[in-house]
Amino acid sequence: MSGRLPSRERLRHLLRSPVSRLAVAGAALALALVVAVALAPALIPTGSTQAAISAEPKPEPGAFRPTEAQWKGLTIAPVQLMMFRSERVTDGNIAIDDDLNTPVFSPYSGRVTKLIAKLGDSVERGAPLFAVEASEFVQAQNDLISALAALRTARSQLSQAQVNEKRAHELFLANGGALKDWQQSQTDLTTAQNNVRSAETALAAVRNRLKILGKTDKEIAALEAQPTQQLDPNTVVVAPITGTVTQRQVGLGQFIQSVSSGASNPVYTIGDLSTVWLIANVREPDAPAMRVGAPVEVRVAAFPDRVFKAKISWVGSAIDPNTHRLPVRADVENLDGALKPMMFATFTIITGESSISPAVPQRAIVYEGSSTRVWLARDDRTIVSRSIRIGRVADDEVEVLEGLAAGDRVVTTGALFIDRAASGD
């Protein structure tokens, strides 16, 4: 058997040797360096490769690049030029025109026996409103009857005195009568004439009293013609003007006071609703723009598609201390009676001239405290935030005073979504 180890055994023997293991490790390291040098040109970017990487566009600071899915969810519209009016919008209510509003007081004290006119009824001048059982009216009727009787008696006595005076005068001229008899007849005639004048004055006073109590000449004449036994304690109070019953503050059987007895509350109120007042309450910052004659557009919930035209007729001289608002009044025609007292109304008061300005929809604006901005879309599909200064509002459009020009494209739907996405929320 030969003294040399077999080749496989010799290799195993060499690997077990420390010196041999060190040599093998060195050879492996050398091989790795050779491979790295060979692959270096492929792994390290060249100038052209670096330029290709840098060509990828990045949004500028303050801009945002939506994804394809986000872009499809946006609505983008160009900024349009629009006519804007200088106006102030406030709220208020419809009220009765006090200049055409008449409170009706009872001229009598007594118990209400009949209610004729109801709330909301249209009444003509002289139409009956209610009846009251009034002792004053009964007394006035009695005084009227007494005055008529006294006048009839005085006139009868005057007729007799005239006959007596004529006969005495004729006898005296024919020397058949004494002078003193003629003189006495003259005195009696003068007395009778004075009595007639006194009776006529008394009757006129009673008639005037009845007029004060609300009776017309026609009604007084009817009272004078009726028999004494048909006196009625009930009297009817009539409407002093033509209009609509806007208030009724009395009930059947209620005892009411006359004006002469100190009544302070009207029994009825009648108003002419062909013209009504529009009472608005304007904020303090808008108060300097209010002027008499300014056009007003009024809308009420009952007629949302109808605009009522009016003009300011009065501007308050002071701010209401409770609401800190300025009262403003306008007059509006209401011939068809559509506007009812106490209706809530929205007032648009035209305070200046109209002008043309860029406009954006309200939904496109992002509000942050006192500042406002929009998202401006660019041709490269980036969206940049743009601060704007806004002015007047017309329907859903907002006037842009600074920051945008006609033709700029803004995000109108999805602005808040983009705002959150751009901030990383």
Buried (B, 14 or more C-beta within 10 A) or exposed (E): EEEEEEEEEEEEEEEEEEEEEEEEEEEEEEEEEEEEEEEEEEEEEEEEEEEEEEEEEEBEEEBBBBEEEBBEEBEBBEBEEBEBBBBBEBEBBBBBBEEBBBBBBBBBBBBBBEBBBEEEBEBEEEBEBBBBBBEBBBEBBEBBBEBBEBBEEBBEBBEEBBEBBEBBBEBBEEEEBEEEBBEBBBEBBEBBBEBBEEBBEBBEEBBEBBBEBBBEEEBBEEBBEEEEEEBEBBBBBBBBBBBBBBBBEBEEEEEBBBBEEEBEEBBBBBBBBBBBBBBBBBEEEBBEBBEEEBBBBBBBEEEEEEEBEBBBBEBBEEBEEEEEBBBBBBBBEBEEEBBBBEBEBBBBBBBEEEEEBBBBBEBBBBEEEEEBBBBBBBEEEBBBBBEBEBBBBBEEBBBBEEBBEBEBBBBBBBBEBBBEBBEEE
